[in-house]
Amino acid sequence: MVVPVPIQACTIGFEVTVADGLTAPAPGELNFAMIRDAGVRVLTVSDDEILRAMRLVINTLRVVIEPSAAAGLAGLLSLGGDQGRSGVLLTGSNVDRQLLARMVG
């Protein structure tokens, strides 16, 4: 049984990550309220998990996605097992060339 825990928005310092599109210091008020009110499960993932998710998409779908998009897939994969019907948006166009070269090199 999952027991909802009241969540509160906070401001964090800048973190260096491959998913630079996710480095906002705080969530927007409207976005945070929607997530909180929907009772959405929030996960955190490491850069290594993000890179593994990127490699998985590159190698299986032959599609390049940006690290910020791979974070959602990394979260889903971190849950393991069958999660039932799930959806993850995979987007691209904001991939550092050097990172991409390491991924496919």
Stockholm file with secondary structure:
# STOCKHOLM 1.0

chainA/1-105         MVVPVPIQACTIGFEVTVADGLTAPAPGELNFAMIRDAGVRVLTVSDDEILRAMRLVINTLRVVIEPSAAAGLAGLLSLGGDQGRSGVLLTGSNVDRQLLARMVG
#=GR chainA/1-105 SS CCCCCCCCCCCCCCCCCSCGGGCCSSCCHHHHHHHHHHTCCCCCCCHHHHHHHHHHHHHHHCCCCCHHHHHHHHHHHHHCSCCCSCCCCCCCSCCCHHHHHHHHC
#=GC SS_cons         CCCCCCCCCCCCCCCCCSCGGGCCSSCCHHHHHHHHHHTCCCCCCCHHHHHHHHHHHHHHHCCCCCHHHHHHHHHHHHHCSCCCSCCCCCCCSCCCHHHHHHHHC
//
